Amino acid sequence: MRSSLRLTCALAATAVLTFPCAAARAASVPSTDAACTAPTGPYQRDLEQYLGRPVDGRQSEADCRAVRAFQTKHGTARRDGYADLGTYRATVVAAAGTNPNAAGRCPVRSYRVTCVDMDRQILWVQTGSSVRFGPVAIRTGRDAQETRPGWHAIYLRNRDQVSTLYDNAPMPYSQFFDGGQALHGHPGDLYDGGGSAGCVNLTVADAAVLWDLLDIDDAVYVWGVKPGTGA
């Protein structure tokens, strides 16, 4: 491993990922019978539209219950009915369903291809037309530090990578595909900040599964534009 490798991306946060016991997790999930009092969220209209609710951008208790039910079903970080970015991203993954390449944007090849859709901020792996992993939510590069589009190949893997540019920030399950940009896990909130510094961030759990699936020389195809960036 080349410890002096300069990386062009890193995690914005260095929080340690912890796994509370099952009882604590259960206690954090509100009962579906409890009153739903979350206020209007920044992605209220998007959630209303996806869930078939009246689209007025104003939270009602019925809206809140519908959002909360979706959050509970899909295991989002919030389970209180608040329409936050993480919940909206979960609807994008859910809408992609079992055929994320329906539009044909990711080239179909006989070999394994990791597809990085920056438009929708999702990733999946396909061999031919068969999806082998995902789709899952991702976070790509922020404005002026965009993830580079096009064909790439994994050239370096390090399960316990830390950033040499960003205060030794952890980059678990790193798989480098172009000039220091990597697929890797992001401990903590996947959606904090305006984007990565060029890497493709996944949850740590998703990055671990991807690590077991991919190998050196595997193809990575990146396209699209991350919402909020200029390129």
Z-matrix of the N, CA and C atoms (Angstrom, degrees):
N
C 1 1.457
C 2 1.519 1 109.80
N 3 1.319 2 117.59 1 131.45
C 4 1.450 3 121.19 2 -179.82
C 5 1.518 4 109.06 3 -87.50
N 6 1.354 5 115.12 4 97.93
C 7 1.454 6 119.25 5 -174.16
C 8 1.510 7 112.67 6 -65.90
N 9 1.350 8 117.21 7 -19.32
C 10 1.458 9 120.46 8 -178.10
C 11 1.518 10 113.28 9 -89.20
N 12 1.346 11 116.17 10 2.32
C 13 1.461 12 119.56 11 -179.17
C 14 1.520 13 110.64 12 -55.88
N 15 1.320 14 115.63 13 125.86
C 16 1.463 15 119.43 14 178.64
C 17 1.514 16 108.88 15 -86.42
N 18 1.291 17 115.07 16 125.20
C 19 1.450 18 120.53 17 -177.14
C 20 1.519 19 109.35 18 -100.47
N 21 1.315 20 116.51 19 142.14
C 22 1.460 21 120.71 20 -179.85
C 23 1.506 22 112.49 21 -97.64
N 24 1.307 23 117.92 22 5.86
C 25 1.458 24 119.98 23 178.44
C 26 1.500 25 109.63 24 -147.72
N 27 1.321 26 115.78 25 160.71
C 28 1.460 27 120.33 26 179.51
C 29 1.499 28 109.41 27 -166.51
N 30 1.316 29 115.08 28 169.61
C 31 1.458 30 120.35 29 175.82
C 32 1.511 31 110.09 30 -72.41
N 33 1.321 32 115.60 31 144.39
C 34 1.450 33 119.67 32 176.49
C 35 1.512 34 110.70 33 -82.03
N 36 1.308 35 118.14 34 -19.32
C 37 1.459 36 121.74 35 -178.07
C 38 1.501 37 108.99 36 -126.24
N 39 1.333 38 116.09 37 153.51
C 40 1.450 39 120.88 38 -178.17
C 41 1.520 40 111.41 39 -120.24
N 42 1.322 41 117.10 40 20.56
C 43 1.446 42 120.52 41 -179.19
C 44 1.518 43 110.59 42 -62.59
N 45 1.333 44 115.65 43 143.80
C 46 1.453 45 121.25 44 178.70
C 47 1.515 46 109.02 45 -84.54
N 48 1.309 47 116.39 46 129.86
C 49 1.462 48 120.97 47 -179.19
C 50 1.514 49 108.95 48 -75.47
N 51 1.304 50 117.35 49 128.00
C 52 1.457 51 121.64 50 178.84
C 53 1.507 52 109.66 51 -122.40
N 54 1.317 53 116.13 52 156.02
C 55 1.444 54 121.81 53 -178.01
C 56 1.521 55 108.87 54 -123.38
N 57 1.337 56 118.40 55 101.08
C 58 1.460 57 120.33 56 -178.89
C 59 1.518 58 110.23 57 -67.28
N 60 1.312 59 115.27 58 161.79
C 61 1.461 60 119.69 59 -179.68
C 62 1.519 61 110.13 60 -67.78
N 63 1.318 62 116.00 61 163.34
C 64 1.464 63 120.95 62 -175.40
C 65 1.519 64 111.16 63 -59.68
N 66 1.331 65 117.13 64 -38.45
C 67 1.461 66 119.94 65 -178.68
C 68 1.526 67 110.62 66 -63.67
N 69 1.345 68 116.53 67 -41.22
C 70 1.460 69 119.89 68 179.94
C 71 1.514 70 110.50 69 -66.80
N 72 1.337 71 117.96 70 -39.35
C 73 1.456 72 120.54 71 178.01
C 74 1.524 73 110.59 72 -62.89
N 75 1.322 74 116.42 73 -44.75
C 76 1.461 75 120.30 74 -179.38
C 77 1.517 76 110.86 75 -61.74
N 78 1.339 77 115.87 76 -39.25
C 79 1.461 78 119.38 77 -178.32
C 80 1.523 79 111.21 78 -67.23
N 81 1.348 80 118.09 79 -25.52
C 82 1.457 81 121.00 80 -177.54
C 83 1.521 82 112.95 81 -80.57
N 84 1.323 83 117.92 82 -11.46
C 85 1.458 84 122.02 83 -179.10
C 86 1.519 85 109.29 84 -93.79
N 87 1.345 86 118.73 85 116.10
C 88 1.458 87 120.52 86 -178.28
C 89 1.525 88 111.39 87 -62.66
N 90 1.302 89 116.38 88 147.00
C 91 1.454 90 121.01 89 174.90
C 92 1.523 91 109.53 90 -64.97
N 93 1.328 92 116.12 91 141.42
C 94 1.462 93 119.45 92 178.53
C 95 1.518 94 111.69 93 -66.95
N 96 1.332 95 116.77 94 -15.88
C 97 1.469 96 120.68 95 178.30
C 98 1.521 97 112.33 96 -88.03
N 99 1.343 98 116.61 97 -13.89
C 100 1.461 99 119.80 98 -177.81
C 101 1.525 100 110.26 99 -71.30
N 102 1.334 101 115.50 100 154.66
C 103 1.458 102 119.82 101 176.27
C 104 1.522 103 109.40 102 -59.72
N 105 1.319 104 116.40 103 142.60
C 106 1.465 105 121.42 104 -179.23
C 107 1.522 106 107.37 105 -107.99
N 108 1.318 107 117.24 106 111.03
C 109 1.464 108 120.99 107 -169.85
C 110 1.525 109 113.43 108 -122.38
N 111 1.340 110 118.33 109 11.52
C 112 1.468 111 120.06 110 -179.99
C 113 1.526 112 110.27 111 -60.64
N 114 1.322 113 118.02 112 140.74
C 115 1.470 114 120.66 113 -179.92
C 116 1.524 115 111.76 114 -76.03
N 117 1.324 116 116.01 115 178.91
C 118 1.457 117 121.93 116 176.16
C 119 1.525 118 109.94 117 -62.16
N 120 1.327 119 116.49 118 133.54
C 121 1.456 120 121.12 119 -178.53
C 122 1.518 121 112.07 120 -104.51
N 123 1.333 122 117.56 121 167.85
C 124 1.465 123 121.05 122 -177.72
C 125 1.525 124 113.96 123 -66.20
N 126 1.328 125 117.47 124 -19.44
C 127 1.467 126 121.39 125 179.13
C 128 1.528 127 111.02 126 -113.04
N 129 1.352 128 114.57 127 32.03
C 130 1.458 129 120.72 128 -176.51
C 131 1.535 130 111.75 129 -58.66
N 132 1.310 131 117.29 130 -50.87
C 133 1.466 132 120.40 131 -177.24
C 134 1.528 133 111.32 132 -62.95
N 135 1.329 134 116.56 133 -40.44
C 136 1.470 135 119.81 134 179.89
C 137 1.520 136 110.96 135 -62.32
N 138 1.333 137 116.20 136 -42.90
C 139 1.471 138 119.83 137 179.93
C 140 1.515 139 110.95 138 -69.47
N 141 1.334 140 117.24 139 -40.51
C 142 1.461 141 119.82 140 177.76
C 143 1.522 142 110.70 141 -59.29
N 144 1.319 143 115.97 142 -44.50
C 145 1.467 144 119.89 143 -179.17
C 146 1.527 145 110.47 144 -64.74
N 147 1.315 146 117.69 145 -46.22
C 148 1.456 147 120.77 146 -177.80
C 149 1.528 148 111.19 147 -63.45
N 150 1.321 149 117.15 148 -39.22
C 151 1.458 150 121.97 149 -175.29
C 152 1.526 151 113.20 150 -88.12
N 153 1.330 152 117.62 151 2.30
C 154 1.456 153 120.27 152 178.24
C 155 1.520 154 113.77 153 73.36
N 156 1.318 155 116.37 154 25.51
C 157 1.452 156 121.36 155 177.58
C 158 1.541 157 109.64 156 -91.07
N 159 1.340 158 118.61 157 159.69
C 160 1.468 159 119.95 158 173.06
C 161 1.527 160 109.80 159 -56.09
N 162 1.323 161 116.67 160 127.77
C 163 1.462 162 120.44 161 -174.34
C 164 1.523 163 108.99 162 -92.16
N 165 1.338 164 115.49 163 94.66
C 166 1.458 165 120.26 164 178.32
C 167 1.522 166 112.24 165 -127.66
N 168 1.329 167 117.30 166 -2.87
C 169 1.461 168 120.47 167 178.25
C 170 1.506 169 114.24 168 72.49
N 171 1.330 170 117.52 169 12.78
C 172 1.463 171 121.51 170 -179.85
C 173 1.530 172 108.83 171 -123.68
N 174 1.301 173 115.39 172 128.06
C 175 1.455 174 120.65 173 -177.92
C 176 1.527 175 111.64 174 -71.38
N 177 1.329 176 115.88 175 129.51
C 178 1.455 177 121.87 176 169.70
C 179 1.518 178 106.89 177 -115.35
N 180 1.320 179 117.71 178 169.49
C 181 1.460 180 117.80 179 178.87
C 182 1.527 181 110.75 180 -64.97
N 183 1.336 182 117.64 181 -34.83
C 184 1.460 183 120.31 182 177.71
C 185 1.535 184 110.67 183 -65.52
N 186 1.347 185 116.22 184 -40.57
C 187 1.467 186 119.69 185 174.69
C 188 1.520 187 110.09 186 -59.79
N 189 1.319 188 114.77 187 -48.55
C 190 1.460 189 121.35 188 -178.00
C 191 1.525 190 110.82 189 -56.77
N 192 1.315 191 117.00 190 -45.13
C 193 1.468 192 120.51 191 -179.68
C 194 1.533 193 111.30 192 -65.44
N 195 1.332 194 116.67 193 -37.91
C 196 1.468 195 119.93 194 179.23
C 197 1.524 196 110.73 195 -66.89
N 198 1.331 197 116.72 196 -42.36
C 199 1.463 198 120.31 197 177.97
C 200 1.526 199 109.78 198 -65.44
N 201 1.314 200 116.41 199 -43.51
C 202 1.473 201 120.14 200 -179.24
C 203 1.524 202 111.09 201 -62.46
N 204 1.319 203 117.12 202 -40.03
C 205 1.468 204 120.13 203 178.60
C 206 1.532 205 110.44 204 -63.53
N 207 1.336 206 117.00 205 -40.62
C 208 1.463 207 120.63 206 177.41
C 209 1.529 208 110.21 207 -63.58
N 210 1.330 209 116.55 208 -45.51
C 211 1.459 210 120.95 209 -179.61
C 212 1.527 211 111.29 210 -59.68
N 213 1.321 212 116.32 211 -42.97
C 214 1.458 213 120.70 212 -179.72
C 215 1.525 214 111.06 213 -65.57
N 216 1.320 215 116.55 214 -43.26
C 217 1.468 216 120.88 215 -179.26
C 218 1.520 217 111.77 216 -63.60
N 219 1.335 218 116.83 217 -38.29
C 220 1.463 219 120.52 218 -173.70
C 221 1.526 220 113.66 219 -100.51
N 222 1.322 221 117.68 220 4.15
C 223 1.461 222 120.79 221 173.45
C 224 1.512 223 115.06 222 65.24
N 225 1.327 224 117.43 223 37.15
C 226 1.460 225 119.97 224 179.33
C 227 1.528 226 109.95 225 -72.53
N 228 1.346 227 115.49 226 166.27
C 229 1.464 228 120.19 227 -178.71
C 230 1.527 229 111.23 228 -63.27
N 231 1.328 230 116.77 229 -40.88
C 232 1.462 231 120.95 230 176.70
C 233 1.509 232 109.02 231 -93.52
N 234 1.336 233 115.93 232 142.53
C 235 1.465 234 121.16 233 177.58
C 236 1.528 235 110.36 234 -133.29
N 237 1.342 236 116.39 235 28.38
C 238 1.466 237 120.05 236 -173.09
C 239 1.521 238 113.57 237 -110.41
N 240 1.351 239 118.27 238 3.35
C 241 1.453 240 120.52 239 179.73
C 242 1.504 241 114.76 240 91.32
N 243 1.330 242 118.32 241 3.09
C 244 1.464 243 121.81 242 179.78
C 245 1.516 244 109.60 243 -83.76
N 246 1.337 245 116.97 244 130.03
C 247 1.465 246 122.49 245 -175.06
C 248 1.530 247 110.16 246 -84.71
N 249 1.326 248 116.01 247 79.60
C 250 1.460 249 120.93 248 -178.99
C 251 1.527 250 110.69 249 -95.74
N 252 1.333 251 116.52 250 178.64
C 253 1.462 252 121.77 251 -178.18
C 254 1.524 253 111.60 252 -62.32
N 255 1.336 254 117.18 253 -42.20
C 256 1.456 255 119.97 254 -179.66
C 257 1.522 256 112.42 255 -60.13
N 258 1.323 257 116.68 256 -39.85
C 259 1.465 258 119.91 257 178.29
C 260 1.527 259 110.72 258 -68.83
N 261 1.335 260 116.50 259 -41.24
C 262 1.464 261 118.89 260 176.69
C 263 1.527 262 111.16 261 -59.89
N 264 1.337 263 117.17 262 -44.28
C 265 1.462 264 119.80 263 179.15
C 266 1.530 265 111.11 264 -61.39
N 267 1.315 266 116.51 265 -34.06
C 268 1.467 267 119.62 266 177.25
C 269 1.517 268 111.35 267 -65.11
N 270 1.335 269 117.28 268 -33.43
C 271 1.473 270 118.96 269 177.05
C 272 1.525 271 110.71 270 -68.87
N 273 1.339 272 117.53 271 -33.80
C 274 1.467 273 120.64 272 178.31
C 275 1.531 274 109.86 273 -64.96
N 276 1.338 275 116.03 274 -43.56
C 277 1.465 276 120.10 275 177.33
C 278 1.527 277 110.29 276 -62.86
N 279 1.328 278 115.86 277 -44.64
C 280 1.464 279 119.65 278 -179.47
C 281 1.531 280 111.23 279 -63.20
N 282 1.331 281 117.33 280 -38.75
C 283 1.468 282 120.77 281 179.69
C 284 1.522 283 111.29 282 -66.76
N 285 1.345 284 116.87 283 -32.35
C 286 1.465 285 120.40 284 178.17
C 287 1.522 286 110.93 285 -66.09
N 288 1.316 287 116.52 286 -32.17
C 289 1.463 288 122.65 287 172.93
C 290 1.515 289 113.70 288 59.15
N 291 1.317 290 115.21 289 -144.05
C 292 1.463 291 121.12 290 -176.54
C 293 1.526 292 112.37 291 -89.32
N 294 1.329 293 116.62 292 -2.06
C 295 1.466 294 120.56 293 -179.88
C 296 1.529 295 110.00 294 -129.78
N 297 1.338 296 117.69 295 65.04
C 298 1.469 297 119.59 296 -176.21
C 299 1.521 298 113.41 297 -64.39
N 300 1.340 299 117.50 298 -19.58
C 301 1.464 300 120.75 299 -179.15
C 302 1.530 301 112.43 300 -98.07
N 303 1.313 302 117.08 301 28.58
C 304 1.472 303 121.03 302 -178.93
C 305 1.522 304 111.63 303 -57.46
N 306 1.335 305 117.59 304 -33.30
C 307 1.467 306 120.73 305 -179.83
C 308 1.525 307 112.18 306 -82.52
N 309 1.321 308 118.03 307 -6.51
C 310 1.457 309 121.51 308 177.24
C 311 1.513 310 114.99 309 72.01
N 312 1.323 311 118.50 310 22.43
C 313 1.463 312 120.79 311 -177.80
C 314 1.525 313 112.60 312 -73.39
N 315 1.319 314 117.97 313 -28.85
C 316 1.462 315 120.79 314 179.02
C 317 1.528 316 108.69 315 -94.63
N 318 1.334 317 117.69 316 122.94
C 319 1.474 318 120.04 317 -176.73
C 320 1.527 319 112.08 318 -59.55
N 321 1.311 320 115.57 319 135.33
C 322 1.467 321 121.85 320 178.13
C 323 1.522 322 108.12 321 -88.86
N 324 1.325 323 115.88 322 123.73
C 325 1.452 324 122.14 323 179.89
C 326 1.529 325 109.13 324 -130.86
N 327 1.324 326 116.07 325 163.60
C 328 1.463 327 119.98 326 178.99
C 329 1.523 328 111.18 327 -72.68
N 330 1.334 329 116.41 328 -19.64
C 331 1.466 330 121.31 329 179.90
C 332 1.529 331 110.05 330 -100.07
N 333 1.314 332 115.53 331 174.32
C 334 1.467 333 122.49 332 -176.29
C 335 1.525 334 110.35 333 -74.70
N 336 1.337 335 116.39 334 131.79
C 337 1.461 336 122.71 335 178.63
C 338 1.528 337 108.83 336 -129.72
N 339 1.331 338 116.08 337 127.68
C 340 1.460 339 120.57 338 171.54
C 341 1.521 340 107.89 339 -89.34
N 342 1.320 341 116.74 340 119.16
C 343 1.467 342 123.73 341 -174.34
C 344 1.524 343 109.25 342 -99.79
N 345 1.330 344 116.53 343 121.13
C 346 1.469 345 122.45 344 -179.57
C 347 1.521 346 108.31 345 -114.16
N 348 1.315 347 116.58 346 104.14
C 349 1.464 348 123.90 347 -177.42
C 350 1.525 349 108.09 348 -96.73
N 351 1.343 350 116.50 349 99.68
C 352 1.461 351 119.88 350 -178.18
C 353 1.524 352 112.04 351 -73.95
N 354 1.334 353 118.19 352 -24.89
C 355 1.464 354 120.03 353 176.89
C 356 1.522 355 110.87 354 -59.71
N 357 1.325 356 115.67 355 -49.71
C 358 1.463 357 120.81 356 -177.53
C 359 1.518 358 112.91 357 -95.91
N 360 1.321 359 117.93 358 -5.08
C 361 1.467 360 122.62 359 -178.02
C 362 1.529 361 110.92 360 55.52
N 363 1.333 362 115.27 361 51.44
C 364 1.455 363 121.65 362 175.06
C 365 1.524 364 109.48 363 -134.83
N 366 1.313 365 115.59 364 160.51
C 367 1.463 366 123.54 365 179.68
C 368 1.511 367 109.06 366 -136.95
N 369 1.327 368 115.60 367 143.94
C 370 1.462 369 120.28 368 170.74
C 371 1.522 370 108.60 369 -148.99
N 372 1.317 371 116.80 370 167.29
C 373 1.462 372 122.38 371 177.05
C 374 1.513 373 107.80 372 -120.86
N 375 1.329 374 115.52 373 132.27
C 376 1.460 375 119.40 374 179.67
C 377 1.526 376 110.38 375 -132.71
N 378 1.317 377 115.46 376 148.48
C 379 1.455 378 122.91 377 168.70
C 380 1.517 379 106.10 378 -121.62
N 381 1.342 380 116.74 379 117.59
C 382 1.449 381 118.13 380 -167.41
C 383 1.519 382 108.28 381 61.04
N 384 1.306 383 117.13 382 -132.19
C 385 1.464 384 120.83 383 178.87
C 386 1.529 385 112.04 384 -99.55
N 387 1.325 386 117.53 385 6.67
C 388 1.469 387 121.52 386 -178.99
C 389 1.524 388 110.34 387 -92.36
N 390 1.326 389 116.05 388 125.61
C 391 1.465 390 121.28 389 178.13
C 392 1.524 391 108.50 390 -82.41
N 393 1.317 392 115.96 391 123.64
C 394 1.455 393 121.33 392 -177.18
C 395 1.520 394 113.07 393 -102.80
N 396 1.329 395 117.03 394 -17.86
C 397 1.466 396 121.88 395 178.88
C 398 1.516 397 108.04 396 -156.82
N 399 1.358 398 115.78 397 138.45
C 400 1.441 399 120.85 398 176.12
C 401 1.524 400 112.95 399 87.39
N 402 1.334 401 115.66 400 -168.09
C 403 1.464 402 126.43 401 6.99
C 404 1.530 403 112.55 402 -74.45
N 405 1.344 404 114.72 403 152.08
C 406 1.459 405 121.70 404 176.12
C 407 1.521 406 108.45 405 -133.58
N 408 1.326 407 115.20 406 158.92
C 409 1.458 408 120.94 407 178.69
C 410 1.527 409 110.36 408 -73.91
N 411 1.335 410 115.62 409 146.16
C 412 1.457 411 122.12 410 176.98
C 413 1.516 412 109.61 411 -137.04
N 414 1.336 413 114.96 412 174.10
C 415 1.467 414 121.87 413 171.46
C 416 1.522 415 107.02 414 -135.55
N 417 1.326 416 117.19 415 120.20
C 418 1.465 417 121.11 416 179.80
C 419 1.528 418 110.42 417 -102.45
N 420 1.343 419 116.61 418 -171.87
C 421 1.450 420 121.44 419 -170.34
C 422 1.515 421 115.52 420 -66.26
N 423 1.316 422 113.74 421 144.00
C 424 1.470 423 121.03 422 178.50
C 425 1.524 424 110.45 423 -73.95
N 426 1.319 425 116.20 424 174.74
C 427 1.461 426 122.34 425 179.80
C 428 1.528 427 109.95 426 -56.97
N 429 1.332 428 116.36 427 132.92
C 430 1.468 429 125.75 428 -178.44
C 431 1.524 430 113.30 429 75.66
N 432 1.330 431 117.39 430 -4.78
C 433 1.463 432 121.47 431 173.88
C 434 1.530 433 109.52 432 -133.15
N 435 1.322 434 115.04 433 43.95
C 436 1.452 435 120.80 434 -172.05
C 437 1.535 436 111.64 435 -67.71
N 438 1.309 437 115.25 436 149.03
C 439 1.461 438 121.37 437 170.25
C 440 1.517 439 108.31 438 -65.77
N 441 1.330 440 116.82 439 134.36
C 442 1.460 441 120.32 440 -174.57
C 443 1.534 442 111.36 441 -77.04
N 444 1.332 443 116.98 442 127.59
C 445 1.461 444 120.55 443 -179.35
C 446 1.527 445 111.81 444 -77.52
N 447 1.342 446 115.25 445 168.55
C 448 1.451 447 121.38 446 175.06
C 449 1.521 448 112.95 447 107.95
N 450 1.332 449 115.32 448 -170.41
C 451 1.462 450 122.27 449 179.36
C 452 1.520 451 110.48 450 -81.86
N 453 1.324 452 116.15 451 136.50
C 454 1.460 453 122.97 452 176.65
C 455 1.534 454 107.82 453 -139.79
N 456 1.339 455 115.06 454 174.26
C 457 1.465 456 120.46 455 174.73
C 458 1.525 457 108.70 456 -142.90
N 459 1.301 458 116.76 457 141.94
C 460 1.458 459 121.03 458 177.91
C 461 1.531 460 109.01 459 -66.83
N 462 1.350 461 115.43 460 124.50
C 463 1.459 462 119.47 461 -177.02
C 464 1.526 463 113.33 462 -118.66
N 465 1.327 464 118.03 463 -10.49
C 466 1.457 465 121.65 464 -177.79
C 467 1.518 466 109.14 465 -156.63
N 468 1.328 467 116.69 466 136.83
C 469 1.463 468 121.57 467 178.72
C 470 1.519 469 109.41 468 -130.34
N 471 1.333 470 116.25 469 138.17
C 472 1.465 471 121.84 470 176.26
C 473 1.517 472 108.90 471 -148.42
N 474 1.328 473 115.32 472 113.13
C 475 1.466 474 120.18 473 -177.18
C 476 1.523 475 112.64 474 -62.97
N 477 1.332 476 117.36 475 -31.62
C 478 1.470 477 121.27 476 -173.86
C 479 1.530 478 111.89 477 -118.16
N 480 1.297 479 117.48 478 38.61
C 481 1.463 480 122.63 479 -179.04
C 482 1.527 481 111.32 480 -63.08
N 483 1.335 482 116.04 481 142.33
C 484 1.468 483 122.00 482 167.93
C 485 1.515 484 107.73 483 -126.13
N 486 1.320 485 116.74 484 152.84
C 487 1.455 486 121.19 485 -177.27
C 488 1.519 487 111.33 486 -73.30
N 489 1.325 488 116.99 487 136.01
C 490 1.455 489 121.50 488 173.90
C 491 1.523 490 111.51 489 -89.98
N 492 1.326 491 117.26 490 -4.70
C 493 1.464 492 121.52 491 -178.11
C 494 1.518 493 113.31 492 -111.03
N 495 1.327 494 117.69 493 -22.04
C 496 1.457 495 121.12 494 -171.40
C 497 1.522 496 111.27 495 -126.00
N 498 1.327 497 116.35 496 65.79
C 499 1.465 498 122.87 497 170.54
C 500 1.524 499 113.36 498 54.97
N 501 1.325 500 116.69 499 39.94
C 502 1.469 501 121.11 500 178.26
C 503 1.529 502 112.88 501 56.04
N 504 1.317 503 116.07 502 34.33
C 505 1.463 504 120.73 503 178.37
C 506 1.528 505 109.50 504 -62.86
N 507 1.335 506 117.52 505 137.30
C 508 1.471 507 119.83 506 -178.11
C 509 1.517 508 112.29 507 -70.29
N 510 1.317 509 115.49 508 140.32
C 511 1.463 510 123.35 509 177.77
C 512 1.529 511 107.93 510 -132.68
N 513 1.327 512 118.04 511 67.27
C 514 1.470 513 120.24 512 -172.97
C 515 1.522 514 112.64 513 -63.68
N 516 1.322 515 114.65 514 145.77
C 517 1.468 516 122.92 515 176.99
C 518 1.533 517 111.45 516 59.47
N 519 1.329 518 116.44 517 43.83
C 520 1.460 519 120.70 518 -178.72
C 521 1.526 520 111.55 519 -73.56
N 522 1.334 521 114.61 520 133.39
C 523 1.460 522 122.53 521 174.66
C 524 1.529 523 106.94 522 -131.87
N 525 1.334 524 115.63 523 102.88
C 526 1.459 525 121.67 524 -173.19
C 527 1.519 526 110.61 525 -80.43
N 528 1.340 527 114.94 526 134.60
C 529 1.463 528 119.35 527 -175.85
C 530 1.514 529 114.15 528 -125.14
N 531 1.365 530 118.79 529 -15.86
C 532 1.466 531 118.41 530 179.96
C 533 1.522 532 110.34 531 -166.92
N 534 1.321 533 116.83 532 114.65
C 535 1.457 534 121.57 533 170.78
C 536 1.507 535 115.69 534 49.99
N 537 1.297 536 119.24 535 38.26
C 538 1.456 537 122.78 536 -179.94
C 539 1.516 538 114.36 537 93.36
N 540 1.315 539 118.74 538 -8.61
C 541 1.462 540 120.98 539 175.56
C 542 1.526 541 108.90 540 -82.28
N 543 1.312 542 115.33 541 140.04
C 544 1.465 543 120.07 542 -172.37
C 545 1.520 544 111.93 543 -140.18
N 546 1.312 545 115.05 544 156.15
C 547 1.455 546 122.40 545 163.04
C 548 1.527 547 105.43 546 -84.44
N 549 1.321 548 118.60 547 126.82
C 550 1.473 549 118.36 548 178.37
C 551 1.526 550 111.55 549 -160.91
N 552 1.320 551 114.73 550 162.89
C 553 1.455 552 121.31 551 179.00
C 554 1.516 553 111.72 552 -75.30
N 555 1.322 554 115.11 553 150.97
C 556 1.466 555 122.88 554 179.57
C 557 1.528 556 108.77 555 -122.80
N 558 1.329 557 118.71 556 97.91
C 559 1.466 558 119.85 557 177.62
C 560 1.529 559 111.24 558 -59.97
N 561 1.309 560 115.56 559 140.67
C 562 1.454 561 119.03 560 -179.62
C 563 1.517 562 111.66 561 91.23
N 564 1.341 563 116.02 562 -149.52
C 565 1.459 564 122.58 563 -174.72
C 566 1.523 565 110.06 564 -79.65
N 567 1.335 566 116.81 565 116.53
C 568 1.463 567 121.31 566 -179.66
C 569 1.521 568 111.76 567 -61.64
N 570 1.334 569 117.91 568 -22.49
C 571 1.460 570 121.38 569 -171.70
C 572 1.525 571 113.48 570 -107.04
N 573 1.333 572 117.99 571 13.03
C 574 1.459 573 117.74 572 177.73
C 575 1.527 574 109.90 573 -72.64
N 576 1.305 575 116.60 574 145.17
C 577 1.463 576 120.70 575 -179.45
C 578 1.520 577 112.24 576 74.78
N 579 1.326 578 115.82 577 -177.94
C 580 1.456 579 121.05 578 -176.61
C 581 1.506 580 114.31 579 -91.57
N 582 1.310 581 117.95 580 3.86
C 583 1.455 582 121.97 581 -179.60
C 584 1.513 583 110.32 582 144.38
N 585 1.315 584 116.25 583 176.74
C 586 1.456 585 120.67 584 178.35
C 587 1.532 586 109.27 585 -80.14
N 588 1.344 587 115.96 586 -177.97
C 589 1.458 588 120.79 587 174.57
C 590 1.525 589 110.19 588 -96.13
N 591 1.335 590 116.18 589 27.17
C 592 1.449 591 122.07 590 176.25
C 593 1.502 592 115.19 591 126.43
N 594 1.316 593 117.11 592 -23.74
C 595 1.462 594 120.53 593 179.21
C 596 1.524 595 111.30 594 -74.64
N 597 1.319 596 114.95 595 167.61
C 598 1.459 597 121.81 596 172.81
C 599 1.521 598 106.52 597 -101.49
N 600 1.325 599 115.70 598 105.86
C 601 1.464 600 121.59 599 -178.35
C 602 1.514 601 111.12 600 -87.36
N 603 1.340 602 116.44 601 138.62
C 604 1.461 603 124.08 602 172.56
C 605 1.519 604 107.62 603 -126.75
N 606 1.337 605 117.15 604 167.12
C 607 1.451 606 118.14 605 167.83
C 608 1.525 607 107.86 606 -62.09
N 609 1.306 608 117.09 607 156.68
C 610 1.463 609 120.55 608 -179.57
C 611 1.527 610 110.33 609 -61.37
N 612 1.322 611 117.11 610 -39.49
C 613 1.469 612 120.10 611 179.79
C 614 1.524 613 111.47 612 -62.86
N 615 1.341 614 116.91 613 -43.59
C 616 1.466 615 120.00 614 179.21
C 617 1.532 616 110.86 615 -68.33
N 618 1.335 617 117.06 616 -38.63
C 619 1.464 618 120.23 617 178.91
C 620 1.528 619 111.14 618 -63.41
N 621 1.333 620 117.04 619 -34.85
C 622 1.467 621 120.67 620 178.99
C 623 1.529 622 110.88 621 -66.11
N 624 1.330 623 117.13 622 -41.60
C 625 1.462 624 120.35 623 178.13
C 626 1.526 625 110.02 624 -65.38
N 627 1.332 626 116.41 625 -42.55
C 628 1.456 627 120.96 626 179.90
C 629 1.531 628 110.85 627 -63.47
N 630 1.328 629 116.76 628 -37.26
C 631 1.466 630 121.92 629 177.69
C 632 1.525 631 110.95 630 -58.11
N 633 1.319 632 116.64 631 -44.27
C 634 1.466 633 120.95 632 -178.45
C 635 1.527 634 112.09 633 -70.15
N 636 1.330 635 116.98 634 -22.85
C 637 1.459 636 120.89 635 -175.84
C 638 1.528 637 113.26 636 -88.11
N 639 1.345 638 117.16 637 -38.08
C 640 1.459 639 121.26 638 -171.63
C 641 1.529 640 112.45 639 -95.66
N 642 1.343 641 115.45 640 172.33
C 643 1.458 642 121.70 641 179.46
C 644 1.525 643 109.40 642 -155.24
N 645 1.341 644 115.64 643 172.73
C 646 1.459 645 121.74 644 177.10
C 647 1.533 646 109.65 645 -54.49
N 648 1.334 647 115.09 646 140.34
C 649 1.469 648 125.40 647 178.79
C 650 1.522 649 113.77 648 76.67
N 651 1.333 650 118.65 649 0.62
C 652 1.457 651 119.27 650 174.75
C 653 1.538 652 110.13 651 -64.41
N 654 1.322 653 115.78 652 144.54
C 655 1.461 654 121.51 653 -177.39
C 656 1.533 655 111.41 654 -80.39
N 657 1.335 656 114.65 655 141.82
C 658 1.463 657 122.98 656 174.09
C 659 1.525 658 107.26 657 -128.58
N 660 1.319 659 116.37 658 128.51
C 661 1.464 660 120.28 659 179.01
C 662 1.520 661 108.88 660 -120.98
N 663 1.338 662 116.09 661 124.63
C 664 1.472 663 123.24 662 -175.71
C 665 1.519 664 109.18 663 -119.20
N 666 1.323 665 116.79 664 134.87
C 667 1.479 666 120.42 665 177.07
C 668 1.517 667 110.06 666 -150.73
N 669 1.335 668 114.64 667 168.72
C 670 1.466 669 120.47 668 174.66
C 671 1.508 670 113.44 669 93.02
N 672 1.329 671 114.91 670 -170.44
C 673 1.463 672 123.09 671 -178.27
C 674 1.525 673 108.53 672 -134.56
N 675 1.315 674 116.62 673 127.50
C 676 1.462 675 119.70 674 176.48
C 677 1.534 676 109.85 675 -66.23
N 678 1.329 677 118.60 676 129.74
C 679 1.456 678 120.23 677 177.05
C 680 1.534 679 111.67 678 -52.51
N 681 1.319 680 116.03 679 132.04
C 682 1.450 681 120.28 680 179.17
C 683 1.509 682 114.77 681 93.61
N 684 1.329 683 117.50 682 -3.37
C 685 1.462 684 119.79 683 177.85
C 686 1.523 685 109.30 684 -109.07
N 687 1.332 686 115.28 685 166.34
C 688 1.459 687 119.41 686 -175.64
C 689 1.511 688 113.71 687 -101.53
N 690 1.323 689 116.73 688 5.63
C 691 1.469 690 118.17 689 -178.77
C 692 1.496 691 110.07 690 -147.92
